[in-house]
Amino acid sequence: MVSTRCKMTVQQKLNQLGLQNFTVDLGEVEIEESLTPQQRDKLKLLLSKSGLELIDDKKTLLIERIKIVIVELVHYSDQTPKIKNSEYISEKLSHDYTYLANVFSESEGMTIEHYIIAHKVERVKELLLYGELNLTEISYKLNYSSVAHLSSQFKKVTGLSPSVYKHLQINQRKALENV
């Protein structure tokens, strides 16, 4: 999440360059006016000093948007959509899913589906360690068709079953507490 301080910093940097017509939103700035090459170079430098980067390539921007949609879907959504991931991503980004999948795979060297699975497995790890939900509840929360499907994907990615993973993590924590 972009803090107000960071948001103000970006706004101030844009104002320093004499830019007036822009919107600053979560992780993204849309500039409605054309930048001169000098303004673009200065903006790139100012942003990099703040640990931010200027993405002006449309495909790179689209890939970042795909990643943001997936992270929001897997990590921050309380209710998973009851439509296929491909339909959800396509609707959110207003692009044909085949086009999105091709651009993503070409750039990232993995499919969107594998990227989703990797994030789901990370989310399962978090939820297992919190201990508030059992595997059936986690499976439902992350829109798996069954606990067996979740367990199978988890094991393919981590090499461990969810229960073995949780047991190992709990034992590691206990060992660290005893040090």
N, C-alpha and C positions, 0 to 999 in steps of 0.2 A: 504494500500500500504506500502511496506517495504521501508523505506528511505535508502539512500546510507549509512548514518551513521550506521544504524542498520545492513545493509548488510555487511559493513566492520567489524562490531563488530562480527558477526557470522563467517565471514571468518577468522578473527584474532583468535577467540576461537578455530576453527578447526585447524588452523596452530599451536596454542599452544599445541595441543594434538599430533602434529606430523603427522597430516593428510594432504595429498597433492592432492589426486584425488577426487575432489568433485565439484559440481555445486550448486550455490546459485541462486534460482529463487524466484519469488514472493511467499512468505509464505512457501517456501519449500526448503530443502537442500537434495541433493542426494549424498550419499557417496558411491564411487565405490569400496572402499577397506573394508575389514572386520575390525570390531572394537573388541578390546580385552574387556573383562568385565571391566577392570580398565578404559579404554578410554571411554566406554559407561557411566560409573558412573560419571566420571569427566565431560563429555560433558553434561550430564543431569543436573549436579550441576551448571555448567557455564551458561547454557541456562536459568535455572530457576532464576538465579540472574538477568538476563536481562528481565525477564517476559515472557520468551519463554518456550516451552516445547518440549521434545523429544517424538515423536510418532513413535514407531517402530513396533507396531502391525498392520498388513496389513489391517484388517477390520476397525480399528479405522481410519487409514489413508484414506481408501476408503470412509468412511462416511464424513470425512473432505473435501475430494475432491468433493463429491456430493454436500455438502453445498456450497462450493466455486462456483461451476458451477451454482447453483440455484441463489445465490446472484448476480453473474455477469449477468446472464440472466435477472433477474427481475430489479435490481437496476442500472446496468451500461451499458446495451446494448441499443444502439440507435435504433436498428431494431430487433424486436423479430423474431425468426425463423418462417417460415411458415410451419414447421413440428410439429408434436406432441411433447410435452415436454419429453415424455418417449423416443422417437427416438433421440431427441437432446442430452439428458443426456447420453443415451447409446452410441451414436457416440462419444461424447466428452471424455468419460471415457473408451471406448473400452471394454465394458462389456455388457452382456445380461441384459436388463432392469429388468426382473423378479428377477435375482440374486441381482441386486442393490437394488431393492425395498424390498426384503426380509431382506437383511443385514441391511438396513436403519431402517425399521420398528422394527426389533428385538432389535436394539440398542437404538433407539430414542423414541420408544413408540408411534410413529405417522407415517403415510404414507408419502412418498415423495410428493404426491399430496397435502396433508394438509400442509406440510412445504412450498410448493410453494404458496398455497393460503394465508398463513399467511404473507409471504413476499410480495405478490401482494397487500394485503390489506394495509400493511405498506407503500408501494410505492404509492398507491392511496391516502393515507392520506397526504403524502409529496406533491404530485402533486396538490391536492386540496388546500393546504395551500399556495403553491407558487402562485396559481391563474393564471398561464400562459396558462393553458389548460382547456377546458371545459370537462364535463364528457364524451361526445362522443369521443373527442380526446384522453382522458386518456384510455378509453375503447379500442380504436384502438391501442394505443401505447403498452398496456399490453396484446394485443392479445386476448381480450375477444370477444366472438361471438356477444355480444350486450351490450348495456348500461344496459338493464334489468338484464342480467346475472351478470355483475359487481355489480350492486346495490344489487342484491339478496345475493351474496357472502359477500359483505361488511356488510350488515345488519346481516347475520348469525354470523359473527365474532365479530362485534362491538356492535350489538344491535341497531344501528342507521343507518338511510339512509345516503348516502354520503352528501346530501344537508344539513341535520340536523347537521351532524358532522361538516361540514365546518362552518355553522352558529354559532354553539356553540364555536368553536375554535376562530372565529373572535371576538365574544363577550367577550371571556376570555382575548384575547389580548387587547381589548379596555379597559377592566376593569383594567388590569395590568398597562396600560399606564396612567390611571387616578389616580393611587395610588401615 
